[in-house]
Amino acid sequence: MRKFLLSWLFSSTIMFGLAYLWHAYLLTDIDDIKYPLPFFLVLASIVYLLIGGALFGIVNYLVTNKILAFNNMFPWKSMAIGAVLGFSVYLITFILGLSFNAHGFEHIMVDFVWQMFEQAIGGLVVALAFIYDARRAQLEFEGA
């Protein structure tokens, strides 16, 4: 449970923070939303909680079923999983017309890459939570 809460909440918070930094300060396209900002932020928070939960679920499934090895490459592979999830999420939001696509093709491509980066960082946070939990269990076992 600790591993789930750590990875879910931290990854969701960091991804949401990166998204807000990107859209509010770097691109300033958050000003273009057509409904109240607090409503948008609540919905975005829920979406990022879902993405963080999905990231944990995917990584946990792959580790539990020994599809994803828990080795030195684990953080990189978790980041790749996050990037693929970011690709998928952006593709869905783009197709549904929910992305900030009024700024032209270049803006869309940069935003697309950012979304993949953002979720890759989320994947890294999930991996770090797994590593922390494994190390803590190892230390508890050695201390017992």
Buried (B, 14 or more C-beta within 10 A) or exposed (E): EEBBEBBBBBBBBBBBEBBBEBBBEEBEBBEEBEEEEEEBBEEBBEBBBEBBBBBBBBBBEBBEEEEBEBEEEBBEBBBBBBBBBBBBBBEEBBEEEEBBBEBEEEBBEBBBBBBBBBBBBBBBBBBBBBBBBBEEEEEEEEEE
